Structures are given as C-alpha cells and as structure tokens.
Amino acid sequence: MKTIKITFILFFILTNSMMVLGQKNPYWQEPKVGQADSLKSWLESTKDDSMKLYINRQLGLYYQERNRFIAFDYFNAQLELARKLNQKVWEAEALSRLGYVSSSSQNYPGALNYLLAARKIASDPDASLNLCKISLLTDDGDANSARMTVLLEIINHLGILNNFVGNYEKAIDYYEEASELNKIRQDEVTASLLHMNKGEAYVGLGKYDLAKTELEQALSEAQSSGYNLYTGLIYWDIGRIYETEGNFEEAEKYYKLSITTNIDIDSPDFLGMGYLALAELYKKTSSLDSSYHLAHKALSTYRAMSDSLGMINAHSTLASLFDARSQIDSAYYYMKEGATLNSAMNKDERVKEFQVLGLNEQLKLNELETEKVLLQSRIRIYGLTAGIGVFFLISILTYKNNIRQKKDKTIIENSYAKLKSTQSQLIQQEKLASLGQLTAGIAHEIKNPLNFVNNFSELSSELIDEAFEELEKLESSEEKEEIIAILQDVKGNLTKVHEHGTRANGIVTSMLQHSRGGDGKMEPTDLNALLKEYVNLSFHGMRAGKNPIDVDIILDLDPEIKEVPLIKEDFTRVIINLCNNAFDACAERSRSACAERSRSARGNSKTEDRRPETEESQNNEANYLPKLMVKSTLREDKVMITIEDNGPGFPEEIKDKILQPFFTTKKGTEGTGLGLSITNDIIKAHGGELEAQSEPGNTVFRIMLPV
C-alpha cells in the first residue's frame, strides 16, 4: 500500500510538471513552487536508490537558481548514487550540474574539472549501456538519445563557464558545437538556451545587433516550447541592450517584463537583477523615489538568497540615491555596508583571478590530453598508416628544426660579429683615450705661449705706433728717417709674427677639438664633408710646421655617397694620420729634389758619365711637385676612400710591418710608429679594411667601409 502511494505521488508530480511546462522532453521537467517539500518527504521515505538518484536531481534543479549551496548538495548526492549504481549517463549528468553550479558560484577550476569529467563520460557510446530510468531523460526511450541530451547540456555548460570568465569567443565556439549536435536532436529547449547564451556572449563582445537577434530567437523558442525558467533573464538581457543604446523606454518595458516573469516562476536571482536594473534606469531618468523603492526590493531579495555580490550592488545604488537627495547619513550607512561586504569580496576576487589563471592552464592541459587521446586512437585504428603519418610529421619537424637552427646560427654569428666589433671599439677607445689626453695637454701647453706671442706682438705694434706719433713731432732729419724705416721694418715683422701666431692658434684649437673624446657611438655622418674638412685641417697643420711645403691637393668625392655610419671623433684621426703621413712623404721627396737641384746648379762633372735612365730619373726629381689625391667611391654596399701621394714610397719588404705598433720609417725621434697602427684599429672597429700599396714615386692607401 505504501509503495502504491509513493508511485502515485511520483506520477502526480511528473504529470503536473509536464502540464505546467507544456513540453515533451522529460529532461527539462523541473519542480514548480510548492513541490519541493513533497519531493523531500518522498526522498526520506523511498528505499529505491535509482528513485533517490532522480529525486536528488529534481531537488537540485529546484534550488539551482534559488540557493546554489543547497543545489550543490543535492547534485553531489545524485553523483554518489550514480557511481554506486554504475550509471554512467546519470553520473555525467550530475557532474554537468555540479559544473554549472560551481561556475555560477565562481569556483571556475572546480567547474572545469566537473565538466571535463562529464564530457569524457558522455562522449563514450558505451556509457548508455544498462541505463536506468531512460524515460526520465528522453521522450523516445532510446538510451543513446538520453546520452546525447546530457552531452548537449555539458557542452552548453562549458560555454557558460567560458562566458563567466570572459572568454566570449571560446564560449560561442561551444554553443555552435552544441547547435550542430542539436540539429539531430531537434530539441526546442536546448535551442532556446543556446540562443540565449550566445546572445549573452555577443553582449560581452559589444556586438549588440547579433546579441538582440539571438535573444529574440531564444525568446520565441522558449515560448513555443513552454520552458520559461530563463524567460525573465532573456527579457533582462534585451533590456540591458536597449539601455546601452540609450533607448530607455524600451529598456524599461523589458525590465518590467523580466520582473513580472521572474515573480511568476519564482526565480529570485533573476528577480533581484531585474529590480536593480530598473532602479539604475530610474536613477538615470531622475525618478529617484521609484529607484529607491526598487533598490530596496533588490536588497531584500539578495539578502534572502545570501548573495553578497547582489547586496554590494544594491547598497551601492542606495548610497548613490541618498547622496543625490543630500541625505549624507543614509548614504554613508549604505556605502559603509557595501564596503564591508566588498572587503570580504575583494579576497574572493583575488582568489577568482587566481582561479581564472588556473582555468586557462587547465584548458591548455585538457587540449593536450585530448590531442594525445586522438593520436592514440588513430594509431589503434589505422596502424601502419598512422605510423607513416608520425614518421612524416617527425620529418617535417626535423626539417623545420634544421631551418630554425640555421636561422639561430646566423643570428648568433651576427651577434658575435657585433660583439667583436663592439669590443674592438672599446679597446680602440681605451687606446685613443691616452693619446687624446696627451694631445690635449700638449695643445694646451702650446696655446699658452702662443697667446703670449699674439698679445705681446699686438702690444709692441701699438708701442711702435706711439713712437711714430712722437717722431712726427720732431724736426725732419736723416736720423729721424732712419729710425722710422727701422720701426717700419719692426712693425712689419711683428705683423707677420701676429699673423702666423693667429694661424698657429687656429691649428692648436683644431687639435683640441680633435682630441676631445665622443660617446663612441656610430652615427650617420656626411663622409665627403668630413674628408674635405680634415684634409684641409691636416694641410694647414703641415703648413704651420717647421718644414712647410706646397702640395697640390686633388679632391675627387663621389656625390652619390650620402651618410655613412661612423664614430666621427675616431674616424677624423684616420684622415689626419694618413694625410700627415702623405705630407711627410712628399716633404721627404721634396728635400731630395732640392738637393738634386743644388747639385745640378754646381755643374757636377760626373753627370755626363751617367746612364740615360739615371739621368732621366734625376731630371724627374729636379722637377718634382708634391701632390695629394683624396678620392671617395660608392661600390654597392661599401664605400672606398683612396688617399694617394707621390712621395718616395716604401719598400715592398716592409709592407707587412707598417701597420704594426711602434714600427716607423722616420729617422730619429720624428715618428712614434703608432699612427698607422691606431688608424688600422679604428678602421677595423668600423667593420672596414685598410690596404696599402707602394712603388717608387707613388703610395696608395685604400679604406673599405660598410655603408
């Protein structure tokens, strides 16, 4: 008799639910208000574990949007019973519900674990074997259809989870995957839920037109299927879009529809959202009394649910409303209450952020695991074909790896070359630092006496002018004329002294500028302008020396050369060193030519006995004119600088030594042997090369620099 009574109650609940919901698939039949107590009594009295499994599921659905903590306990009990009874589809269904409740409670990693485990079970066709209570999961009595219904809901819940964490694109992928599967099932409730969830994802992406289309489709399918649990939420979503677009009238309409619908179906979570949304809308339109009334309703609703986040939002709205009314005490009270709740929520938010990171990591691991399973399946099914595919894949990876290694090798070699260049520059900077300091010191020492020479020559010239004035006062006499002539000669000499002193002072100033160190960085530099300036500087320095000579300078500069990357302070030393060497060589040959002309003037009697070649050579020396040619040429990705003189040249046997430190061909203490060595180091530091060629009467230095 007791068994008959229980069966009658079950029949009444299921039949009544179907009549209320007005749709065929029993999977979507949920208890209505007032049936929860009967289900709890039934759960306590029944001894049938399979019936307990179903009742726990129904009670979980009842509390799913009312009190998620209670819902979690019922779904967990469903899971334990499903495992006890070895009912895989019911186990997957319980895991899916636990995943949904966990994601709604912001336990995202836990939700993901539940849903992935559920999908793994439901994806196996063997899960539907020995399935009990099939008629409570599907209307066609087919176990595989029941499994597919559960699998669809699992995929939908995975999309909702990604929606919650802001992965809207990924969420849409899940919804579309589920939609493809639902084309076989043709379930209107599933279609409605998928359109609603996809619409919410589009709202998150800011694609309001697409969102509105999806939500309106969801609303239409919900009404035709009779499944109205989420109708109020759909109205709320549409109202939110209209409010965002500034259409407050339509927004108000849909928010009100959301409120009345959620009152009818007893959905407090969505009801609180509707109250608060309408309160915020009225606040925007200055309907403060209505806004205050609705915000209080929202707060009461959320308090009944123990929804901290909802209470924080309600307190915030009330605080801003009282502030608008200048009721500071009340505003402060609600602001303080909200801050207290928010203080606790902040900890949850930090945990939430950490959980989102964990969720992303778990998603990656799951994708890797899925790929591994698929690979193993292919190996089992295709055997040799899969082996060939793996071999082909390894070949491709090896080929790509070789290409990558070659690229890495090129990058390393380039980096090493740059490192060597930088090291060379640093070494050169150190070597030149001392020379620069020495040059600066000598130049300073020379500059001081030069200043005295210039100053005293000017002063002496002024004194002579005063003497002329005094002499003009004397009567004319032969002695007076002689004194005037002497003073005029002295003044002329002083003028020349001052002129050459000023010239020497300019040279010393250039030396000081030349000796100043830069920052050692390569900068684009006008090469032709640099050559012209420092060839002239070297020439004037030679002219101010103790053995000046006249040199015919020829500049042949390629106008196609624009700017070249140079360390200007260093490269100017290269130009001056090579030009100074050329002038020294021309001076040496010029002295030989002067000596030859002197011997010719004395009429050396041995001239008639010379061989014709020797006589011709000596005539050339007697007619010698010093010449320096500086030429720049652009050659593809390089620039060539040629410095050529018609000095005596140097022997072939010392060609390999002239670039060595402290090697010099100059006599006595005239040379240090560092000039060409330093020049070569500077050129190498610029990534260039220095080449020297010589023959009697001609010497050429060629510099190759990268552009």
C-alpha atoms as one frame of an Amber mdcrd trajectory, in Angstrom:
protein
   0.000   0.000   0.000   2.869   2.333   0.869   4.594   1.567  -2.453   1.383
   2.358  -4.355   1.103   5.688  -2.526   4.680   6.680  -3.383   4.151   5.693
  -7.014   1.003   7.802  -7.145   2.863  10.846  -5.744   5.616  10.409  -8.349
   3.072  10.108 -11.120   1.273  13.237  -9.890   4.473  15.317  -9.738   5.689
  14.301 -13.188   2.268  14.710 -14.815   1.706  18.098 -13.191   5.178  19.277
 -14.224   4.536  18.301 -17.830   1.212  20.113 -17.826   2.805  23.250 -16.381
   5.798  23.254 -18.682   3.837  22.202 -21.742   6.653  20.407 -23.468   7.504
  16.818 -24.276  11.123  16.104 -23.247  11.134  14.923 -19.591  14.762  16.038
 -19.248  13.548  19.635 -18.879  10.741  18.920 -16.407  11.534  20.784 -13.179
   9.555  21.019  -9.919   7.395  24.078  -9.557   6.881  26.135  -6.414   5.293
  24.069  -3.659   6.516  20.675  -4.895   9.907  20.787  -3.154   8.510  19.723
   0.238   6.737  16.716  -1.295   9.950  15.671  -3.019  11.888  15.947   0.243
   9.325  13.728   2.015   9.466  11.234  -0.823  13.301  11.225  -0.643  13.193
  10.338   3.061  10.671   7.538   2.633  11.847   5.711  -0.514  14.335   2.821
  -0.389  14.901   2.684  -4.156  18.394   4.112  -4.916  17.522   4.778  -8.564
  14.487   6.786  -7.440  16.615   8.623  -4.844  19.028   9.468  -7.666  16.214
  11.078  -9.678  14.671  12.915  -6.697  18.053  14.402  -5.713  18.421  15.628
  -9.288  14.944  17.242  -9.255  15.560  18.981  -5.921  18.920  20.201  -7.250
  17.148  21.697 -10.261  14.592  23.374  -7.980  17.333  25.124  -5.943  19.695
  25.671  -8.886  18.631  29.321  -9.374  17.334  29.815  -5.820  20.098  28.650
  -3.472  23.159  27.193  -5.162  24.703  25.847  -1.960  21.657  23.642  -1.352
  21.546  22.693  -5.048  25.198  21.615  -4.894  24.460  19.175  -2.052  21.580
  17.542  -3.936  23.602  17.196  -7.159  26.504  15.764  -5.186  24.162  13.171
  -3.678  22.991  12.354  -7.226  26.627  11.840  -8.246  27.343   9.440  -5.364
  24.250   7.367  -6.141  25.064   7.263  -9.880  28.537   5.936  -9.129  27.137
   3.445  -6.644  24.676   2.169  -9.277  27.332   2.382 -12.071  25.015   4.617
 -14.113  27.436   6.491 -16.376  24.916   8.809 -18.084  23.414   9.809 -14.712
  26.964  10.338 -13.394  27.791  12.605 -16.347  24.519  14.495 -15.798  25.335
  15.049 -12.106  28.867  16.221 -12.950  27.443  18.647 -15.524  25.051  20.151
 -12.940  27.852  20.427 -10.370  29.936  22.198 -13.007  27.145  24.701 -13.713
  26.532  25.441 -10.008  30.298  25.761  -9.359  30.774  28.207 -12.239  27.766
  30.245 -11.020  29.473  30.325  -7.588  32.749  31.497  -9.215  34.609  28.226
  -8.491  35.907  28.096 -12.054  38.657  25.442 -11.779  36.282  23.138  -9.920
  33.601  23.742 -12.543  36.031  22.890 -15.318  37.064  19.642 -13.631  33.440
  18.576 -13.258  32.522  19.462 -16.853  35.577  17.849 -18.450  34.967  14.665
 -16.478  31.305  14.773 -17.529  32.170  15.239 -21.192  34.653  12.395 -21.143
  31.984  10.031 -19.796  29.131  11.245 -22.045  31.318  11.110 -25.179  31.698
   7.340 -24.804  28.838   5.486 -26.568  29.250   2.629 -24.082  28.074   4.951
 -21.284  24.444   4.344 -22.313  24.650   0.598 -21.644  22.347  -0.630 -18.865
  20.887   2.855 -18.410  18.051   3.010 -15.892  15.123   5.449 -15.833  15.582
   6.239 -19.530  12.108   7.766 -19.747  13.134  10.436 -17.231  15.910  11.667
 -19.560  14.363  11.404 -23.043  10.922  11.055 -24.577  11.850   8.432 -27.212
  13.007   5.702 -24.834  16.399   5.425 -26.576  19.415   5.187 -24.232  21.762
   6.767 -26.785  19.359   9.708 -27.203  19.462  10.180 -23.421  23.275  10.205
 -23.548  23.279  12.769 -26.393  20.832  15.006 -24.477  23.200  15.028 -21.486
  26.226  15.624 -23.749  24.494  18.637 -25.319  23.871  20.166 -21.897  27.503
  19.525 -20.856  28.797  21.413 -23.912  26.318  24.216 -23.185  27.620  24.417
 -19.589  31.215  24.597 -20.883  30.159  27.601 -22.952  28.529  29.223 -19.896
  31.745  28.684 -17.901  33.784  30.466 -20.573  31.168  33.237 -20.636  31.627
  33.768 -16.887  35.426  34.156 -17.193  35.195  36.481 -20.221  36.314  34.002
 -22.910  33.384  35.009 -25.128  34.814  33.753 -28.413  35.538  30.338 -26.888
  32.051  30.295 -25.377  30.500  30.921 -28.806  32.539  28.012 -30.202  30.982
  25.686 -27.612  27.461  26.987 -28.328  27.910  26.435 -32.065  29.272  22.923
 -31.437  26.185  22.146 -29.359  23.917  23.675 -32.025  25.362  21.318 -34.644
  24.607  18.311 -32.405  21.112  19.647 -31.707  20.313  19.608 -35.409  19.985
  15.827 -34.931  18.018  16.034 -31.682  15.824  18.990 -32.771  15.179  19.925
 -29.136  13.476  23.336 -28.804  14.521  23.902 -25.164  18.168  23.235 -25.961
  17.937  25.551 -28.981  16.392  28.293 -26.818  19.108  28.017 -24.158  21.891
  28.029 -26.761  20.493  31.133 -28.488  20.145  32.886 -25.109  23.697  32.050
 -24.025  25.138  33.006 -27.407  23.274  36.319 -27.158  24.877  36.992 -23.751
  28.317  36.218 -25.257  27.677  38.751 -28.046  26.696  41.333 -25.414  30.063
  40.683 -23.755  31.768  41.308 -27.114  29.756  44.511 -27.660  28.013  43.083
 -30.763  24.530  44.242 -29.780  22.748  43.635 -33.089  23.836  39.996 -33.153
  23.010  39.673 -29.461  19.484  41.038 -29.963  18.850  38.630 -32.842  19.958
  35.627 -30.770  17.936  36.695 -27.704  14.750  37.286 -29.686  15.147  33.829
 -31.246  15.687  32.359 -27.761  12.529  34.086 -26.509  10.466  32.752 -29.395
  11.677  29.168 -28.862  11.189  29.391 -25.091   7.567  30.484 -25.562   6.818
  27.791 -28.140   8.460  25.044 -26.034   6.763  26.128 -22.806  10.136  26.125
 -20.940  10.043  29.533 -19.243  12.635  29.197 -16.457  15.006  31.648 -18.181
  12.436  33.841 -19.954  12.867  36.562 -17.321  16.630  36.515 -17.870  16.128
  36.889 -21.640  13.912  39.962 -21.047  16.606  41.357 -18.740  19.326  40.843
 -21.392  17.234  42.605 -24.071  16.508  45.484 -21.686  20.221  45.809 -20.981
  20.932  46.175 -24.735  18.288  48.879 -25.141  19.643  50.763 -22.107  23.157
  50.628 -23.561  21.800  52.027 -26.839  20.072  54.856 -24.942  16.511  53.634
 -25.658  15.288  53.946 -22.052  11.619  53.470 -22.919  12.196  50.022 -24.433
  14.668  49.164 -21.676  12.031  49.959 -19.018   9.495  47.808 -20.854  11.762
  44.744 -20.906  12.987  45.203 -17.333   9.360  45.233 -16.152   8.642  42.116
 -18.206  11.672  40.486 -16.575  10.414  41.342 -13.075   6.855  40.089 -13.607
   8.052  36.911 -15.305  10.539  36.080 -12.534   7.863  36.699  -9.893   5.559
  34.268 -11.711   8.162  31.500 -11.931   9.714  32.261  -8.509  13.269  32.946
  -9.738  14.783  35.222  -7.031  18.240  35.528  -8.567  16.938  36.938 -11.855
  14.250  38.905  -9.963  16.928  40.765  -7.969  18.756  41.537 -11.221  15.537
  42.975 -12.688  14.804  45.161  -9.644  18.327  46.548  -9.611  18.463  47.163
 -13.383  15.169  49.107 -13.294  16.335  51.051 -10.210  19.507  52.121 -12.040
  17.448  53.094 -15.092  15.096  55.246 -12.990  18.100  56.868 -11.349  19.302
  57.914 -14.803  15.877  59.394 -15.593  15.718  61.183 -12.194  12.812  59.049
 -10.913  14.524  58.782  -7.545  11.543  57.601  -5.466  10.832  54.689  -7.798
  14.525  53.910  -7.991  14.767  53.874  -4.163  11.790  51.546  -3.856  13.182
  49.055  -6.420  16.691  49.121  -4.965  15.252  48.208  -1.554  13.373  45.315
  -3.140  16.578  44.139  -4.804  18.450  44.315  -1.485  15.740  42.296   0.286
  15.775  39.695  -2.490  19.549  39.301  -2.380  19.575  39.132   1.430  17.127
  36.238   1.284  19.496  34.455  -1.112  22.689  35.423   0.835  24.025  36.780
  -2.472  26.957  39.012  -1.428  27.642  40.432  -4.870  23.968  41.350  -5.367
  23.885  43.026  -1.934  27.009  45.054  -2.760  25.389  46.332  -5.964  22.134
  47.153  -4.139  23.990  49.015  -1.358  25.924  50.982  -3.974  22.709  52.019
  -5.745  21.021  53.050  -2.470  24.090  55.035  -1.353  24.129  56.979  -4.630
  20.370  57.645  -4.347  20.653  59.042  -0.814  23.632  61.095  -1.905  21.537
  62.578  -4.713  18.953  63.540  -2.058  21.711  65.057   0.131  20.887  62.573
   2.891  24.508  62.136   3.844  23.970  59.899   6.906  21.911  57.351   4.968
  24.285  57.476   2.011  27.207  56.862   4.349  25.402  53.944   6.011  24.758
  52.092   2.739  28.198  52.952   1.421  29.751  51.549   4.605  27.621  48.373
   4.458  28.610  47.875   0.833  32.278  48.498   1.629  32.159  45.900   4.418
  30.763  43.305   2.037  33.164  44.381  -0.690  36.111  43.985   1.688  35.260
  40.323   2.015  34.553  40.055  -1.718  37.943  41.536  -2.574  39.546  38.428
  -1.151  37.246  36.355  -3.285  38.148  38.490  -6.296  41.838  37.804  -5.782
  41.052  34.107  -5.496  38.895  34.447  -8.582  41.767  35.969 -10.558  43.999
  33.118  -9.475  41.320  30.625 -10.402  40.960  32.176 -13.867  44.674  31.611
 -14.396  44.229  28.035 -13.205  41.292  27.635 -15.551  43.313  28.749 -18.561
  46.129  26.387 -17.631  43.720  23.507 -17.208  42.177  24.279 -20.586  45.594
  24.004 -22.176  46.322  20.730 -20.393  42.949  19.384 -21.441  43.603  20.287
 -25.078  46.950  18.487 -24.900  45.305  15.461 -23.309  42.604  15.477 -25.990
  45.223  15.577 -28.737  47.057  12.685 -27.064  43.884  10.571 -26.909  43.075
  11.330 -30.552  46.582  10.366 -31.585  46.387   7.063 -29.714  43.011   6.357
 -31.341  44.433   6.940 -34.785  47.353   4.607 -34.023  44.993   1.849 -32.876
  42.622   2.258 -35.839  44.960   2.952 -38.714  48.085   1.133 -37.545  50.688
   1.383 -40.277  49.056   4.482 -41.815  49.347   6.320 -38.506  52.954   5.184
 -38.185  53.756   6.620 -41.600  51.969   9.828 -40.597  54.047  10.075 -37.430
  57.212   9.456 -39.414  56.192  12.158 -41.888  55.425  14.531 -39.027  58.817
  13.833 -37.454  60.478  14.500 -40.805  58.717  17.854 -41.106  59.617  18.785
 -37.527  63.220  17.779 -38.150  63.310  19.852 -41.328  61.788  22.852 -39.538
  64.191  22.327 -36.657  67.139  22.366 -39.062  65.871  25.573 -40.631  65.394
  27.100 -37.195  68.892  26.011 -36.150  70.348  27.607 -39.271  68.476  30.806
 -38.509  69.636  30.661 -34.896  73.202  30.071 -36.072  73.007  33.103 -38.360
  71.613  35.209 -35.523  74.361  34.010 -33.158  77.065  34.676 -35.744  75.730
  38.176 -36.365  75.545  38.802 -32.632  79.116  37.532 -32.236  80.322  39.789
 -35.045  78.583  42.759 -33.416  80.130  41.798 -30.078  83.618  41.622 -31.610
  83.054  44.969 -33.303  81.918  46.497 -30.015  84.932  45.014 -28.216  87.234
  46.442 -30.886  85.621  49.836 -30.482  86.028  49.706 -26.704  89.678  48.669
 -26.998  90.290  51.416 -29.541  88.566  53.958 -27.332  90.878  52.979 -24.457
  93.955  53.181 -26.667  92.956  56.557 -28.051  91.935  57.983 -24.687  95.530
  58.351 -23.513  96.627  59.734 -26.874  93.748  62.218 -26.802  94.668  63.346
 -23.296  98.310  63.706 -24.325  97.343  65.692 -27.425  95.038  67.910 -25.370
  97.785  68.526 -22.806 100.375  69.405 -25.438  97.900  71.634 -27.253  97.106
  73.470 -24.027 100.782  73.907 -23.269 101.398  75.310 -26.777  98.310  77.520
 -26.625  99.554  79.459 -23.580 102.857  80.714 -25.114 101.024  81.358 -28.397
  98.666  83.643 -26.538 101.654  85.494 -25.096 103.211  85.808 -28.603  99.991
  87.205 -30.048  99.348  89.538 -27.134 102.879  90.953 -26.983 103.073  91.331
 -30.791  99.882  93.418 -30.659 101.261  95.428 -27.722 104.592  96.003 -29.458
 102.780  97.123 -32.602 100.823  99.661 -30.540 104.036 100.949 -28.910 105.605
 101.426 -32.356 102.512 103.401 -33.431 103.050 105.634 -30.377 106.735 106.000
 -31.313 105.676 107.101 -34.815 103.450 109.737 -33.274 106.314 111.056 -31.138
 108.704 111.079 -34.099 106.221 113.124 -36.113 106.647 115.874 -33.553 110.429
 116.077 -34.179 112.001 118.025 -36.937 112.912 116.157 -40.063 116.393 114.791
 -40.164 118.335 111.952 -41.619 118.425 110.123 -38.268 114.681 110.504 -37.890
 114.113 108.929 -41.324 116.399 106.059 -40.477 114.589 105.434 -37.163 111.243
 105.489 -38.957 112.497 102.960 -41.522 113.744 100.650 -38.767 110.473 100.920
 -36.838 108.504 100.186 -40.000 110.555  97.023 -40.532 109.994  96.003 -36.900
 106.232  96.634 -37.217 106.132  94.575 -40.423 107.915  91.728 -38.643 105.510
  91.942 -35.689 102.565  91.868 -38.070 103.901  88.657 -39.594 104.551  87.249
 -36.108 100.953  88.020 -35.099  99.608  86.610 -38.390 101.466  83.310 -38.011
 100.704  83.206 -34.286  96.983  83.533 -35.055  97.290  80.807 -37.660  99.114
  78.541 -35.208  96.451  79.300 -32.604  93.752  78.121 -35.042  95.639  74.893
 -35.638  96.008  74.293 -31.903  92.287  74.948 -31.411  91.538  72.339 -34.077
  93.854  69.912 -32.299  91.937  70.462 -29.076  88.639  69.825 -30.831  90.132
  66.742 -32.469  91.402  65.370 -29.148  88.021  65.563 -27.408  86.509  62.093
 -26.988  82.942  61.378 -28.063  80.493  58.859 -26.754  81.864  56.115 -29.028
  78.563  55.634 -30.874  78.231  55.267 -34.610  76.102  57.970 -36.163  75.196
  58.740 -39.784  77.895  61.156 -40.998  78.422  63.126 -44.225  81.624  61.382
 -45.341  82.541  63.792 -48.145  82.200  66.841 -45.877  84.312  65.099 -43.241
  87.061  64.280 -45.768  87.138  67.835 -47.113  87.308  69.408 -43.623  90.025
  67.204 -42.158  92.216  67.026 -45.270  92.340  70.832 -45.135  92.990  70.739
 -41.376  95.913  68.371 -41.890  97.273  70.558 -44.688  97.166  73.733 -42.557
  98.795  71.854 -39.706 101.643  70.870 -42.033 101.947  74.442 -43.336 102.272
  75.724 -39.775 105.064  73.233 -39.048 108.805  73.734 -39.231 109.152  72.297
 -42.756 106.150  73.602 -44.748 105.842  72.698 -48.428 103.390  73.467 -51.201
 101.221  70.491 -52.060  98.717  70.220 -54.902  95.598  68.699 -53.270  93.051
  66.985 -55.536  89.654  66.058 -54.048  87.543  63.644 -56.102  84.482  62.962
 -53.950  81.583  60.823 -55.203  78.335  62.858 -54.844  76.328  59.592 -54.647
  77.740  58.973 -51.175  75.328  60.352 -48.616  75.703  59.497 -44.939  77.867
  56.650 -43.628  77.697  55.228 -40.050  80.892  56.420 -38.332  82.321  57.223
 -34.929  83.210  60.733 -36.031  85.807  61.509 -33.317  87.731  58.325 -34.194
  87.484  58.440 -37.972  88.793  62.018 -38.153  92.042  60.634 -36.687  92.204
  58.181 -39.585  92.005  61.007 -42.149  94.558  63.193 -40.322  97.031  60.327
 -39.746  97.013  59.226 -43.395  97.207  62.792 -44.712 100.043  63.677 -42.304
 101.977  60.610 -43.475 101.400  61.630 -47.104 102.626  65.198 -46.438 105.710
  63.839 -44.610 106.455  61.579 -47.602 106.067  64.500 -50.035 108.312  66.666
 -47.839 110.967  63.980 -47.788 110.951  63.669 -51.579 110.838  67.462 -51.899
 114.044  67.735 -49.839 115.646  65.146 -52.139 114.548  67.198 -55.179 116.033
  70.392 -53.675 119.324  68.604 -53.057 119.288  67.355 -56.649 118.701  70.859
 -57.999 121.618  72.119 -55.896 123.933  69.523 -57.335 122.767  70.371 -60.864
 123.465  74.085 -60.233 127.083  73.318 -59.183 127.558  71.591 -62.528 128.633
  68.189 -61.341 131.087  66.896 -63.951 130.017  63.331 -63.435 126.636  63.972
 -64.972 127.931  63.203 -68.470 129.024  59.710 -67.384 125.559  58.681 -66.019
 123.389  56.152 -67.741 120.413  57.554 -69.638 117.871  56.001 -67.178 119.612
  57.530 -64.147 119.844  60.942 -65.827 116.138  60.851 -66.666 115.288  59.843
 -63.079 117.325  62.696 -61.634 115.697  65.165 -64.024 112.298  63.958 -62.709
 113.435  64.524 -59.125 114.635  68.024 -60.006 111.203  68.848 -61.461 109.269
  67.247 -58.560 105.940  68.837 -57.486 104.262  67.366 -54.333 100.741  66.067
 -54.951  97.988  64.512 -52.759  94.805  62.964 -54.179  91.835  62.046 -51.946
  89.033  60.125 -53.615  85.731  58.583 -52.390  83.788  55.980 -54.383  80.474
  54.182 -53.737  80.617  50.455 -54.531  77.287  48.644 -53.892  77.129  48.215
 -50.104  80.598  49.643 -49.432  82.463  52.940 -49.668  86.080  53.111 -50.785
  88.329  56.001 -49.713  91.634  56.385 -51.585  94.492  58.580 -50.251  97.362
  58.715 -52.756 100.629  60.704 -52.679 103.633  60.961 -54.981 106.229  60.674
 -52.226 109.204  58.324 -52.423 107.132  55.258 -51.436 108.265  52.436 -49.188
 109.998  49.124 -49.987 107.919  46.008 -50.596 109.693  44.101 -47.820 108.297
  46.386 -45.070 104.714  46.361 -46.381 103.620  43.768 -43.818 105.227  45.721
 -40.961 103.941  49.252 -41.466 100.662  48.537 -39.629 102.438  47.088 -36.596
 102.646  49.219 -33.430 105.877  51.214 -32.960 107.161  50.458 -36.465 108.283
  53.627 -38.270 110.393  54.564 -41.293 111.079  58.068 -39.964 114.542  58.946
 -38.691 115.457  59.830 -35.151 112.569  60.924 -32.961 110.340  62.200 -35.736
 107.805  59.322 -35.514 106.303  57.158 -32.749 105.221  54.255 -35.001 101.649
  54.378 -33.618  99.879  56.394 -36.313  99.135  53.636 -38.847  98.558  51.024
 -36.113  95.899  53.201 -34.472  94.440  54.018 -37.889  94.113  50.312 -38.732
  92.463  49.562 -35.367  89.902  52.338 -35.866  89.030  51.103 -39.357  88.605
  47.522 -38.113  86.368  48.783 -35.297  84.148  50.276 -38.018  83.958  46.875
 -39.740  86.278  48.066 -42.532  89.638  47.184 -44.076  92.853  49.107 -44.737
  95.009  48.222 -47.743  98.405  49.742 -48.618 100.242  49.676 -51.971 103.507
  51.393 -52.845 106.095  51.736 -55.564 108.855  54.278 -56.093 107.190  57.674
 -56.516 103.685  56.563 -55.503 101.888  55.321 -52.347  98.174  54.456 -52.104
  96.106  53.724 -49.004  92.585  52.330 -49.603  89.896  52.196 -46.911  86.813
  49.977 -47.408  83.842  50.774 -45.140  80.356  49.211 -44.970  77.509  51.603
 -45.755
